[in-house]
Amino acid sequence: MQTKQEDFHALAERVDRELAMVKELPEDSRRKAMELKKAVEAFHAHALRQLVRTFRESDAGKELLLKAVEDPAVYAMFLMHGIIKPDLFTRVAAVLEEVRPYMRSHGGDVELVKVEGETVYVRLQGACSGCSLSAVTLKNGVEEAIKARLPEIAYVVMVEDEVASGYLPPHAADPAGALEQNGWLQGPAIRELEEGRPLRFAREEGDILVVRIEGKVMAFRNQCPHMGMPLDGGFVDGSVMTCPWHGFRFDLSTGECMTAPHVQLEPFPVRVEDRRIWIRLG
C-alpha cells in the first residue's frame, strides 16, 4: 500500500513524463497541448485562490489552511500557482536555473552561495572559474538576469573559492590558527563523519548539518527551507534525505529540493585541515 508521500511523488513523476511526451509532438499539436495546459492551470489557480480567501475569513479557517500547507503536495501546488511566495533565496535560485543552460554551453556553471539583504553572492565554476573573462561573463549573464527579474537585488558579487560552499582538499595551506582568525569554525573530526550519514554540529553561531557524499564534504544549515524545522533525524537513502517533519526530500550532494522546485538548503563553505572539518557561516 502506497503512502501519501509515495502517491505524491508518483503523481509528480507522471506529470513530468507526460509533459516530456507533449514536448516531442509536432509543433502545432505541441502548441495546442500547451495552451490546454495553461488553461487548466489558470482554472485551478482561480479555484485555489477562491478557496484560500474562504479559509482566511475565519481564525479556524486560517488554522486549517496552515495545517494543509504542511502537506508537500499542497505546498508545491500553492507555490506553482503563486499563492505562496517563495523567499528571496529561492527566487534567485530560480533565475540561476534559467541562465544555467547558457553557462553550461560555454563550459561553465554558476552556484548560488548566499543572499544577504540586497546582495547576491555567486561562484562561477568550470571554464568560467578563475579565467580573465569571469567578470565579463558574470556582468553580461548572471548579473543582468538576476537584476532584470528581481529589482530588489542591487548587487551581484562573485566570490572566490575560499568563501564558496562545498569541499576543499585536505592539504589546504592555511594552518588551524589562521582559519580561526579568518572566521572559520572548527567542526568535528573527519573520522566522525560516515559516508552518506549526516552529522548535526551545534554551535552558538548556528546549527549545522555536515555530510560526506562520495568523499565530498558538504555543510548546510540544519533547517528545512519549507517550515524552518531541523533536518537532523530525517531518513537518508543514498544521497537523499527526507525531512522528518513534512516529508520534503533533498539531494544532499547538491542541497536541491526534490519535492518543491527551486527550493534549496542553505550551504556553507567547508574545508578540511589536519583531518578536521572547518565551516564558515558567513
N, C-alpha and C positions, 0 to 999 in steps of 0.2 A: 504493500500500500504506500503510495507516494505521500510525502509530507507537503505542507503548503509551500515550503521553500523550494522543493523539487518541482512542484507544479509551476511555480513562478519562473524558474529557470528554463523549464521545458517550453513554456509558452513564449518566453523571450527568444529562445533559440529558434522556435518555429517562425516567429516574425522575421528574424534575421534571414533565415533560409528562403522564405517566400519573397522577401524584398530583393534578395540577391537574384532570384529567378526572374523577377519582374525586370530588373536592370539588364537582363540578357535578351529581352524581347525586341522586336523591330521597333524603330524609333516612334512610329505613330502609335503602336499598341502600348509602348512603354509610357508615352506621354499621357495617354488616356488613363492608364492604370494609376499613374502618379497623381493625376488630377482627382481620381476617385479617392485615393488615399488621403489627399489633402482635405477633400470634402467631408469624409468620415471623421477625420481628426478634428476638424473645425466643429462638427456637430457634437462630438464627445467633449471638447473643450467647453463649449457653451453649456452643456448639461452639467458638467462638473462644477463650473463656476456658480451656476444656479444652486447646486446642492450645497456648496460651501457657504454661499450667502445665507441659505436657510439655517444651516448649523450655527452660524455666527449670531443669529438673532437671540440666542439664549445662552446662559452660562453652561447649562447641561450640554447643549449642542456643541459649544466650543470645546468642552472636555472630551466629548466623543470624537470630535474632529482631530484633536491632538493624539488621541489613542489610535485612531485609524491611520494617521500618518506614520506611526511607528512600523507599520507593515511595509516591507521593501517594495512590494508591488504598487501599493497606493502612493508611496513616496515617489517612486520612479514615474508614475503616471502624472502626478501633480507637477513634478519637475519638468517633464516633457512638454506639458501644456502651459508652462509659465505661471502656474498657480502658486508654486513655491519658488522663490527667487534664490538661485544658488549664491553662495558667498563670493567675494571678490577673487579669492584664490582659485575657486572652481571656474569662474568666468574667464580668468586669464588662461587657465589650463585649456579651456575650450578653444580660445583663439590660437594657442600654440598648436593645437591639433590641426587647425586649418592650414597653417603655414608649414607644418612638418613635411608633407609630401614634397614641397618645393625645396626645402633644405636637404632632404634625402636625395633628391635628384641631382644635387650638386655634391654628393658625397659627405654631407654633414648632418647634424641634428641639433636640436635645442632642448635644454632641460630647464624646467621652472624650479628655481631654488627656493625662493620665498617672496612674499608680498608684504611690504611694510608701509602702511599709510598710502601715499600716492606714488610709491616707488616699487617697481618690479625688478627682481634680480634673476637673471638667467645665465646659463652657462652654455656656450657653443661647444659642440662635440664633433669628432671626426675630422673631415677636411677643413672645417671652419675653425677648429680649436688651435689657437696659437699662431695662425697664419697672419700675414700682414694685412690681409683684407678682412679680418674678422670684424673690425669696427664698421666697415662699409656694409658688410653682409647684415650685421645687426641693425644698422640705421635704415637700410633700404628694405629689409624684410620684416624682421620680428618687431622692431620698434614701431614702424608705421602701422602694422596690422593691429597691434595692441592699442595704440592711441586712437586709431580710427574707430574701433569698436567699443573702447572703454575710455571715454573722455575724462573720467575721474583720475586716470593714470597720467601723471605729469612726467615721470622719469622712468627710463628703462636702462638698467645698469648691467653690464657684462662682467661677471665675476671670474676670477682666476680659479685654478684647480684647488688652491688652498682652502677656499671657502665654499666649494661645491659639495653637494651631497654625494654619498657613495663611498667607495673604498679607495684608500691609498696604500701602497705597498708597505710591508713590514720594515723595509730598510730605509724609511724616510729619514732625512738628515737631522731634523731638529731633535735635541735631547728633551727629556721629560720636563726639565725646569723651564726651558724656553716655551714649551707648549702651554704650560700653565700661565705663564706671563702673557701669552697671546690669546687667552680666553678659552683654552681647551679644558674640558672636564675629564678627569681620569675615571674611566669606567671599569668594568670587570675584566679579569684576565681572559685572554683568548681561549684558554683551556676550559673555561666555564661555559663557553658558547658551543652548543651542539648543533650540527648541521640541520637546518630546517626546523629548529625548535626555538622560538622567540624567548628572550630573557628580559624581564622587567628590570629597569635600572632607575631607582628613585633617588632624586636629589632635590634640594631646596629650589634649585633653578627650574625644575620641571621633571615630569615623569616620562621616561623614555623607554621605547621598545627596541631592543637590539636583536638582530637576526643574521645568521650566516646562510646564504643560499649559493650553492655551488662554489664555495670558497670565498665568496664576496660578502663583506661585512656591510650591513646597512643599519641605519638608525632612523626611527620615526617617533613623532610624538605619540605617546600611549593614549590616543584619543581617537575614537571613531568620528570622522567628519560629519556623520549623519546626525547624531544627537549628542555628541561630545562625551559618550561613555567610554570607560577604559577598555582596551582591547585584550589585555593580558588575561589568560584563561580561556581565550577563544580556541575553537577547534582548528587544527592545522593539518592539511592534507597536501603533501609535497611542498610547493611554494605558495599555496593558497590558504589564507586564514579567514575563518568565518567569525564575525563579531558575535560574542556570546549574548548580546542583548537583543538585537533586532535582525540578525542573520545576514547583514551586509558582508560580501566576500571581497577580499583584497589580495592582489598578487603581490606578495612580499618581495619579489625580485625587482619590482618597479614602483610599488606603492599605489598602483592604479586600482580603482574600484571596479569590480566585475559586475556589480549589481546595478548601480546607477551611473550613467555616463558622465564623464568629466569630473568625477569626484576622486580626490587623491588623499592619501595620507601625507602629513607634513614631514618632509625629510630633514635630516640634519647632517652636516659634514661629519665624516668619520675618517680616522686613520689609526694605524696600529704601530706602536712603538714599544720595543722591548717586551713583546708578547702581551701587551696590554692595549685595550681599546680606549681610544680618546674620542671625545664627542664635543662639538661646539654648537651651542644653541643659538648663536646669533653673531 
